């Protein structure tokens, strides 16, 4: 299996895992935060390059800023907020989502544009 195909499969797996963790653990902020942290460490150490690591930390910071802003303005609320009206795990969710979207997008483009 080529690296491009492998990256697509790994990315889809991480995406599905992230959704499953959200669905089943959202009511326990501590367990979900720890789970996403563990997935993040594995992703950062084993699957990303330097640019994608930078994107991870950009998503970690910028994603929650949007949510904090709209939650404080009353547009929506979270069912289990921890700090500033958002759950503790949300920055990790944004960070992982950023890496998965970028990595799968780049790999899919390479696969189809060969």
Secondary structure, 3 states (H helix, E strand, C coil): CCHHHHHHHHHHHHHHHHHHHHHHHCCCHHHHHHHHHHHHHHHHHHCCCHHHHHHHHHHHHHHHHHHHHHHHHCCCCCCCCCECCECCCHHHHHHHHHHHHHHHHHHHHHHHCC
